[in-house]
């Protein structure tokens, strides 16, 4: 599974296919972390100013109380980094 910085208006599947219940948010959190190649024991938090899509997806899943809030937060993240190189 790959989480990428997308275009505003492009809804990622971890938001689109999620009813935003605690069970589904945990499921998507697990999917992102399990299929990532990174070592989550180091710098596992989202850092402002750094375009790390996986960390920001996790931030949305953990901290946003509604799907709408998560979508706005994700769009703001994508807009902020739309002109930077993709990692």
N, C-alpha and C positions, 0 to 999 in steps of 0.2 A: 504494500500500500504506500502511496506517495501523496504527501500533502504539499501542494505548491501554492505560491502566491498567484492568485487568479485575477481576472478582470472584475471590476465592480459590475454587478449584475449577473455574474456567473456563480451559482450557488453550489458549494462543494457538497459531496454526498454525505459527509458526516453532519451536515445541517439538514439537507433536503430529506434524507431518509431517516430522520430522527424525530420522534414525537416529543422529545425533550423531557421524558420521564427520567428519574434517577437511574433506573435500570438501563435504559438506552444510552444515556450519557456515559455511564460506566462502560458499556459495551464498546462504544466508539473510542473512548479513551484507551481502552485495552487494545483495540485494533491498531491505533496509531502507534502506541508504544511497542507492541509486540512485533510489528512488521517494519519498524524503523531499524536502520543499521547503527544508530548512535548508541553510545553508552550513557544511559539515563542517570547514572550515579554522579555524573559531572554536569554542572550547569543545567539542571533540569527545569529552570524557570525562564519565562519569557523576559527578554531584556529590551527595554525601550531603545530605539535607535538601531536595532539589529534585525534585519529581515529574515527571521527564522520561522517559516510557516508552521512547522510541526509544533513548536513551542506555543505559538499564538493560537493554534487550533485547540491545544490542551487548555490554554488559558480560557478560551471561550467555553469549552465544555465544563470546566470546573467553576468558573466565576459568573457566567451569565445565567440568570434565572429563567429566561424565556428564549425561545427560538428567535424571536424578533430582535431581542437585545444581542444575541450571538451574531445574527446576520449583520446588524449595524456595526458591531465591533469588528467583525471580519472584513466588511467592506472598507471601514476606516483604515484597517491595517493594509489592505491591498492598495488602496489609493495612496497611502503614504509612501509605498515602495514601488509604485508602478514604473518608475524610470531607473531603478537600480538593477544591477545584474542579479540573475536568479541563482539561488544556491540549492 
